[in-house]
Amino acid sequence: MTSIHPTAVVSDKASIGNEVKIGPYCVVDEHVVLGDRCELISHVVIAGHTTVGSNNRFFPFSSIGHEPQDLKFHGEPSELIIGDQNTIRESVTINPGTEGGGMLTRIGNNNLLMAYCHIAHDCLLENNIVMANNATLAGHVKVDDGAIIGGMSAIHQFLRIGRHSMIGGMSGVVKDIPPYCLTAGGYRPSLAGLNLVGLRRHGFNHERIKVLKEIYRILLQKKGKIEARIDEAVTIAGEDEDALHLVEFVRSSERGMTVHCRD
């Protein structure tokens, strides 16, 4: 049974699923869709053309779906789509898309956005991502499965954060972060090897990691022209899907790649 606190303001045009809990002083606007078993604990505001899946929890003072902080936005009916089983902690802000970015911000499933995180317009987040407190994404950022972004970190616009990567706290990231990699903290951080703890937690065995280590060495540590290093990495990767994914990520980078610090 759906429960709406008497102090909440919920538009009669909003679509509210089954067993939804809307706590004190929440506001849900007319174009909002809330899936089954979502919970808005208190003082949550969900606005705009926002669609939320099932089993999501929104903690106090989170602001979801208000217009982007982009001077080029002119009221276009852009969307925010949030998947299932996400945890949105206190004072998180998530903006919808813009006309210049595909009209869509999308959050996948099973993500944890800790207190005070910000996700700007036209960002695309996949699944099982953790953003620690005060982590910030500028516009048009893509974050792949299983990435972890440390607290107080800021990600420059149009960047890609690769799958199963980990970014150290207080990082100022200005280039793509390749998949499977560990990034040291600080402004313009460098890579610090593979994210070995994360990879093992995700079931990567010794052989898979061994291949990735060699691809990492060739692409992100070795000197020489990138085209030649990519050709060498492809040869070594063979049919290994993890290795080929890393190669393709580096090959397709448009903003430049964060690399290993050369001693």
Secondary structure as UniProt FT lines:
FT   STRAND          3..4
FT   TURN            6..7
FT   STRAND          9..10
FT   TURN            12..13
FT   STRAND          15..16
FT   TURN            18..19
FT   STRAND          21..22
FT   TURN            24..25
FT   STRAND          27..28
FT   TURN            30..31
FT   STRAND          33..34
FT   TURN            36..37
FT   STRAND          39..40
FT   STRAND          45..46
FT   STRAND          49..52
FT   STRAND          57..58
FT   TURN            60..61
FT   STRAND          63..64
FT   TURN            71..72
FT   STRAND          79..82
FT   STRAND          87..88
FT   TURN            90..91
FT   STRAND          93..94
FT   HELIX           99..101
FT   STRAND          104..107
FT   STRAND          112..113
FT   TURN            115..116
FT   STRAND          118..119
FT   TURN            121..122
FT   STRAND          124..125
FT   STRAND          130..131
FT   TURN            133..134
FT   STRAND          136..137
FT   TURN            139..140
FT   STRAND          142..143
FT   TURN            145..146
FT   STRAND          148..149
FT   TURN            151..152
FT   STRAND          154..155
FT   TURN            157..158
FT   STRAND          160..161
FT   TURN            163..164
FT   STRAND          166..167
FT   TURN            169..170
FT   STRAND          171..173
FT   STRAND          176..177
FT   TURN            179..180
FT   STRAND          181..183
FT   STRAND          186..187
FT   STRAND          191..194
FT   HELIX           196..201
FT   TURN            202..203
FT   HELIX           206..216
FT   HELIX           217..221
FT   HELIX           226..237
FT   TURN            238..239
FT   HELIX           241..251
//
